[in-house]
Amino acid sequence: MKKGMSINSLMKHMRTNHGMEDLRGSDRKILLRNMGYFHGYKGFRFVRKPKNALPLPSFDALMDIYGFDSAIKAAI
């Protein structure tokens, strides 16, 4: 079984391969860890099908979507 990446490696991967240059620093690391990489980033990459990719130019954009999703879930 392949071992997963560390949180630092995930942050570097997201900066390098997904253009999230604002994903730096310990405060962002905490946010990403609390969000959960697979629930947060992986869950919001596309809508239903991979060809329906969402433009996530920054970590702030991802946090906005995550916050909206959390608010909708809280309201229901």
Protein Blocks (a to p, Z undefined) as FASTA:
>chain_A
ZZdddfklmmmmmmmmnopaklgcjklmmmmmmnopmlmmmmmmpghiaklcccdfbfkl
mmmmmmmmmmmmmmZZ
